[in-house]
Amino acid sequence: MTIPRHRFTTDRLRLEVGETISATVSYETYGRLNAQRDNAVLLCHPFLGTSHAASSPSDSRPGWWEPLVGPGRAFDTDRYFIVAADALCNPNLHDPAVVTTGPGTCDPETGQPYGSAFPQITVRDNVRLQHQLLTELGIERLACVAGPSTGGFHALEWAVTFPDQVEQVVAVASGHQATPLFSLAVCQGAIDAIASSPRDGLRHALRLYLALSSSNDWLDAVWGRRTATDSPHPWAAPDGRYAFQAEVEAEAERLARLLDPAHLSWTARMALLHNVAYGNRDLDVAAQKISAEVLLIPVSSDILFPPAVSREFADLIRAYGGRAEVLTLDSLAGHRAALLEAHCLAEPIAAFLGHPVRH
């Protein structure tokens, strides 16, 4: 399997705020588009992800849904033509493989970085950008749109905004709108921290996100309350760290070296605003628009998007004659399970798509 990496540019992306911008994003493709052009699958990346969903002989880096993409896997590249694109304001601005438009890129009209002048963006803006990309590829209908976390935001937005162009939708550890805890602690917390001090704020925002994306049981099971390596006991010195503290801080530090503070702030704002009901009078109207078959996979220990969120939305879709099912992933890993335990998603996703996983 090879992964061609491409760029897509449009000069006519109309945003929800009313502005029209030029936008460029990179995207990767896996598998081949068939003659009927009806085997396309769109994978939408999570909060800190990129268009690199899986590895290949030409790029050995593991992708964020590595266990699910490839020959014989849930998203079988012998069956499907898979597209994964970077979102606007992708936080991984400094990754040479990532191309995205946002506050850290140049305004083509001025030749200078947009900075704080870059307009607010929404999940729906990204979905419309993805729609333009797929139109250029000659794809008029998607066999499936899928994603974890904020990638699931995009998948569900597709089902509402372009209901006649999507057959199936998979959203993992996600929801039809940003939950209050996710909005306040992850999104607004990141925005405020970065506004006060971009670099230090970025590290603080990442520590919050990583902690809230976990669960107490998972942190205890992985590290317990032992003292971190090369650290004094926390009771003995103010710089003493428990292992779970040190690991989260180290992961946040590693990510902070790769991410752009402004782009993370804009992405957090985008996620905070997510609500498929906006512009549709209410959630009932949005649910009635969905004609795709929907699979929601919440995580049992996810405090950001508890399983009840998925069950309630599935019930609403079914109340209006739609097709929706909920399969809860039983895991201690919290929100992180959508990526850390992606292998556990293979069988249910493949069954939903109507084919077996080849082991």
C-alpha positions as CSV (number, residue, x, y, z in Angstrom):
1,M,0.0,0.0,0.0
2,T,1.4,3.4,-1.0
3,I,0.2,6.7,0.4
4,P,0.2,9.5,-2.2
5,R,0.3,12.9,-0.4
6,H,-1.3,15.8,-2.1
7,R,-2.4,19.4,-1.6
8,F,-5.7,20.9,-2.3
9,T,-6.3,24.6,-2.6
10,T,-9.6,26.6,-3.0
11,D,-10.0,30.4,-3.3
12,R,-13.7,30.2,-2.4
13,L,-14.2,28.8,1.0
14,R,-17.2,30.6,2.5
15,L,-17.0,30.5,6.3
16,E,-19.9,30.5,8.8
17,V,-18.8,34.0,10.0
18,G,-19.5,35.2,6.5
19,E,-16.0,35.7,5.2
20,T,-14.6,33.9,2.1
21,I,-11.0,32.8,2.3
22,S,-8.3,30.9,0.3
23,A,-7.4,27.7,2.0
24,T,-4.8,25.0,1.3
25,V,-4.6,21.6,3.1
26,S,-2.7,18.4,2.5
27,Y,-4.3,15.1,2.2
28,E,-3.3,11.4,1.9
29,T,-5.1,8.7,0.0
30,Y,-5.0,4.9,0.6
31,G,-6.3,2.3,-1.9
32,R,-7.8,3.0,-5.2
33,L,-11.0,4.7,-6.4
34,N,-13.1,2.3,-8.4
35,A,-14.6,2.9,-11.9
36,Q,-18.0,3.7,-10.3
37,R,-16.4,6.1,-7.9
38,D,-18.6,4.8,-5.1
39,N,-16.0,3.2,-2.8
40,A,-14.6,6.4,-1.2
41,V,-14.2,6.7,2.6
42,L,-13.3,9.9,4.4
43,L,-11.4,9.7,7.6
44,C,-11.4,12.8,9.8
45,H,-8.6,13.2,12.2
46,P,-8.9,13.8,16.0
47,F,-8.0,17.0,17.9
48,L,-4.3,16.7,17.7
49,G,-4.1,14.5,14.6
50,T,-3.1,15.0,11.0
51,S,-3.9,13.6,7.6
52,H,-1.5,10.7,8.3
53,A,-4.0,8.1,9.4
54,A,-1.8,5.0,8.7
55,S,1.6,4.0,7.6
56,S,2.9,2.4,4.4
57,P,6.2,1.3,2.8
58,S,6.7,4.9,1.6
59,D,6.0,6.4,5.1
60,S,6.7,4.1,8.0
61,R,5.4,6.4,10.7
62,P,2.4,4.8,12.4
63,G,-0.8,6.7,11.8
64,W,-3.4,7.7,14.4
65,W,-5.8,4.8,13.3
66,E,-3.0,2.5,12.3
67,P,-4.8,-0.8,13.3
68,L,-7.8,0.1,11.2
69,V,-6.5,1.1,7.8
70,G,-4.9,-1.3,5.3
71,P,-5.5,-4.5,3.4
72,G,-8.0,-6.8,5.2
73,R,-8.5,-4.3,8.0
74,A,-11.7,-2.5,9.0
75,F,-11.1,0.2,6.4
76,D,-9.9,-2.3,3.9
77,T,-7.7,-0.7,1.2
78,D,-8.5,-3.6,-1.1
79,R,-12.1,-2.4,-1.0
80,Y,-12.1,1.3,-0.3
81,F,-10.4,4.5,-1.6
82,I,-9.6,6.3,1.6
83,V,-9.0,10.0,1.9
84,A,-7.7,11.7,5.0
85,A,-7.2,15.5,5.0
86,D,-5.7,18.0,7.4
87,A,-8.2,20.4,8.9
88,L,-7.9,24.2,8.9
89,C,-5.7,25.5,11.7
90,N,-4.2,22.1,12.2
91,P,-2.1,22.4,15.4
92,N,0.7,20.4,13.8
93,L,1.8,23.4,11.7
94,H,5.5,22.7,12.1
95,D,5.2,19.1,10.9
96,P,6.7,19.3,7.4
97,A,4.1,16.8,6.2
98,V,1.3,19.0,7.3
99,V,-0.2,21.7,5.1
100,T,-2.9,23.8,6.6
101,T,-4.3,27.4,6.5
102,G,-4.6,29.3,9.8
103,P,-3.3,32.2,11.8
104,G,0.3,31.0,11.4
105,T,0.2,31.0,7.6
106,C,0.3,33.9,5.2
107,D,-2.6,35.8,3.9
108,P,-2.2,35.7,0.1
109,E,-3.6,39.3,-0.1
110,T,-0.9,40.8,2.2
111,G,1.9,38.3,2.1
112,Q,2.0,38.4,5.9
113,P,0.9,35.9,8.5
114,Y,-2.8,36.2,9.4
115,G,-2.1,36.2,13.1
116,S,-5.1,37.2,15.2
117,A,-6.8,38.5,12.0
118,F,-7.6,35.0,10.9
119,P,-11.3,34.4,11.1
120,Q,-13.1,32.0,13.4
121,I,-13.7,28.6,11.9
122,T,-16.1,25.8,12.6
123,V,-16.4,22.1,12.1
124,R,-18.9,22.9,9.3
125,D,-16.4,25.1,7.6
126,N,-14.0,22.1,7.5
127,V,-16.7,19.8,6.2
128,R,-17.4,22.2,3.4
129,L,-13.7,22.3,2.6
130,Q,-13.6,18.5,2.6
131,H,-16.6,18.6,0.3
132,Q,-14.8,20.8,-2.2
133,L,-11.8,18.5,-2.1
134,L,-13.9,15.4,-2.8
135,T,-15.7,17.2,-5.6
136,E,-12.3,17.9,-7.3
137,L,-11.5,14.2,-7.0
138,G,-14.8,13.4,-8.8
139,I,-16.4,11.8,-5.7
140,E,-20.1,12.7,-5.4
141,R,-21.0,10.2,-2.7
142,L,-19.1,8.7,0.2
143,A,-19.5,5.1,1.3
144,C,-18.5,6.2,4.8
145,V,-17.2,9.1,6.9
146,A,-15.5,8.2,10.1
147,G,-13.4,9.7,12.9
148,P,-12.6,9.7,16.6
149,S,-13.0,12.6,19.0
150,T,-13.3,15.8,17.0
151,G,-13.0,13.7,13.9
152,G,-16.4,12.2,14.9
153,F,-17.7,15.8,15.0
154,H,-16.8,16.1,11.3
155,A,-18.4,12.7,10.5
156,L,-21.7,13.6,12.2
157,E,-21.7,17.1,10.6
158,W,-21.3,15.4,7.2
159,A,-24.5,13.4,7.9
160,V,-26.4,16.6,8.6
161,T,-24.9,19.1,6.1
162,F,-24.6,16.7,3.1
163,P,-27.2,14.0,4.0
164,D,-27.7,12.8,0.4
165,Q,-24.0,12.2,-0.1
166,V,-23.1,9.9,2.8
167,E,-24.1,6.2,3.2
168,Q,-22.6,5.4,6.6
169,V,-21.1,7.3,9.5
170,V,-18.9,6.2,12.3
171,A,-18.2,8.5,15.3
172,V,-15.9,7.2,18.1
173,A,-15.7,8.9,21.5
174,S,-17.5,11.8,20.1
175,G,-20.9,13.6,19.9
176,H,-23.3,15.7,18.0
177,Q,-22.1,18.8,20.0
178,A,-19.3,19.7,22.3
179,T,-20.1,18.7,25.9
180,P,-19.9,21.3,28.7
181,L,-16.9,19.6,30.3
182,F,-15.0,19.3,27.0
183,S,-15.9,22.9,26.2
184,L,-14.9,24.4,29.5
185,A,-11.9,22.4,30.6
186,V,-10.3,21.4,27.3
187,C,-11.3,24.0,24.8
188,Q,-11.8,27.2,26.8
189,G,-9.0,26.1,29.2
190,A,-6.6,25.9,26.2
191,I,-7.7,29.2,24.7
192,D,-7.3,31.1,28.0
193,A,-3.9,29.5,28.9
194,I,-2.5,30.2,25.5
195,A,-3.8,33.8,25.5
196,S,-1.9,34.5,28.8
197,S,1.4,32.9,27.7
198,P,1.6,31.1,24.3
199,R,4.4,28.6,25.0
200,D,3.8,28.0,28.7
201,G,0.0,28.1,28.1
202,L,0.4,25.5,25.4
203,R,2.1,23.1,27.8
204,H,-0.6,23.8,30.4
205,A,-3.4,23.2,27.8
206,L,-1.9,19.9,26.8
207,R,-1.5,18.7,30.3
208,L,-5.2,19.4,30.9
209,Y,-6.2,17.7,27.7
210,L,-4.1,14.6,28.4
211,A,-5.3,14.3,32.0
212,L,-9.0,14.8,31.1
213,S,-8.7,12.4,28.2
214,S,-7.6,9.7,30.6
215,S,-9.4,8.1,33.6
216,N,-8.5,7.6,37.2
217,D,-8.6,3.9,36.8
218,W,-6.3,4.0,33.7
219,L,-3.8,6.3,35.4
220,D,-3.7,4.0,38.4
221,A,-3.5,0.8,36.4
222,V,-0.6,2.1,34.2
223,W,1.5,4.0,36.8
224,G,-0.2,3.8,40.2
225,R,1.0,6.1,42.9
226,R,4.7,5.3,42.8
227,T,7.3,8.0,42.7
228,A,8.5,9.0,39.3
229,T,11.9,7.8,38.1
230,D,14.7,10.2,39.2
231,S,12.3,12.2,41.3
232,P,12.3,12.7,45.1
233,H,9.2,11.5,46.9
234,P,6.4,14.0,46.4
235,W,6.1,14.4,50.2
236,A,9.8,15.1,50.6
237,A,10.3,17.9,48.1
238,P,8.2,20.5,46.2
239,D,9.5,19.2,42.8
240,G,8.7,15.6,43.7
241,R,6.4,13.9,41.2
242,Y,4.2,10.8,41.2
243,A,4.7,8.7,38.1
244,F,1.4,9.7,36.6
245,Q,2.2,13.4,37.0
246,A,5.7,13.0,35.4
247,E,4.3,11.0,32.4
248,V,1.6,13.4,31.6
249,E,4.0,16.4,31.9
250,A,6.6,14.6,29.7
251,E,4.0,13.9,27.0
252,A,2.7,17.4,27.1
253,E,6.3,18.7,26.8
254,R,6.9,16.5,23.8
255,L,3.7,17.6,22.0
256,A,4.4,21.3,22.8
257,R,7.6,21.1,20.8
258,L,5.6,20.0,17.7
259,L,2.5,22.2,18.0
260,D,1.7,25.8,17.2
261,P,-0.1,27.7,20.1
262,A,-2.2,29.9,17.9
263,H,-3.4,27.0,15.7
264,L,-4.2,24.9,18.8
265,S,-6.2,27.9,20.2
266,W,-8.2,28.2,16.9
267,T,-8.8,24.4,16.8
268,A,-10.0,24.5,20.4
269,R,-12.5,27.3,19.5
270,M,-13.7,25.3,16.5
271,A,-14.3,22.3,18.7
272,L,-16.0,24.3,21.4
273,L,-18.5,25.7,18.9
274,H,-19.5,22.3,17.5
275,N,-23.2,21.7,17.4
276,V,-25.0,20.1,14.5
277,A,-28.2,21.8,15.5
278,Y,-26.8,25.3,14.8
279,G,-28.6,26.8,11.8
280,N,-31.2,23.9,11.8
281,R,-33.7,25.5,14.3
282,D,-33.1,22.7,16.8
283,L,-31.5,19.3,17.3
284,D,-34.7,17.5,16.2
285,V,-34.5,19.1,12.8
286,A,-30.8,18.2,12.4
287,A,-31.6,14.6,13.4
288,Q,-34.4,14.4,10.8
289,K,-32.0,15.3,8.1
290,I,-29.7,12.3,8.7
291,S,-30.3,9.6,6.1
292,A,-27.0,7.8,6.6
293,E,-26.7,4.7,8.8
294,V,-24.9,5.8,11.9
295,L,-22.6,3.9,14.3
296,L,-21.7,5.6,17.5
297,I,-18.9,4.0,19.6
298,P,-18.6,5.8,23.0
299,V,-16.0,4.7,25.6
300,S,-17.3,3.4,28.9
301,S,-14.8,5.5,31.0
302,D,-14.8,8.6,28.8
303,I,-15.7,11.6,31.0
304,L,-15.6,14.1,28.1
305,F,-18.2,12.2,26.0
306,P,-20.0,9.8,28.3
307,P,-21.9,6.9,26.6
308,A,-25.2,8.6,27.5
309,V,-24.5,11.3,25.0
310,S,-24.3,8.8,22.2
311,R,-27.4,6.9,23.4
312,E,-29.5,10.0,23.5
313,F,-28.6,11.1,20.0
314,A,-29.1,7.6,18.6
315,D,-32.5,7.5,20.2
316,L,-33.4,10.8,18.6
317,I,-32.3,9.7,15.1
318,R,-34.3,6.5,15.5
319,A,-37.3,8.5,16.7
320,Y,-37.5,10.2,13.3
321,G,-37.1,6.9,11.4
322,G,-33.3,7.0,11.0
323,R,-30.9,4.2,11.5
324,A,-28.5,4.5,14.4
325,E,-26.8,2.0,16.8
326,V,-24.5,2.4,19.8
327,L,-21.8,0.0,20.7
328,T,-19.9,1.0,23.9
329,L,-16.2,0.2,24.0
330,D,-15.5,-1.2,27.5
331,S,-12.1,0.4,28.4
332,L,-10.3,2.0,31.3
333,A,-8.4,4.4,29.0
334,G,-11.1,7.1,28.9
335,H,-11.3,9.3,25.8
336,R,-7.8,8.1,24.8
337,A,-9.2,4.6,24.0
338,A,-10.4,5.8,20.6
339,L,-6.7,5.8,19.6
340,L,-4.8,3.7,22.2
341,E,-7.2,0.8,21.8
342,A,-8.1,1.3,18.1
343,H,-7.5,-2.4,17.5
344,C,-10.7,-3.1,19.6
345,L,-12.7,-1.1,17.1
346,A,-11.8,-3.3,14.1
347,E,-14.5,-6.0,14.4
348,P,-17.5,-3.7,15.2
349,I,-16.6,-1.2,12.4
350,A,-16.0,-3.9,9.9
351,A,-19.3,-5.6,10.8
352,F,-21.1,-2.3,10.5
353,L,-19.5,-1.7,7.0
354,G,-20.6,-5.2,6.0
355,H,-17.4,-7.2,5.6
356,P,-15.2,-9.3,7.9
357,V,-11.7,-8.4,9.1
358,R,-9.0,-10.6,7.5
359,H,-6.6,-11.6,10.3
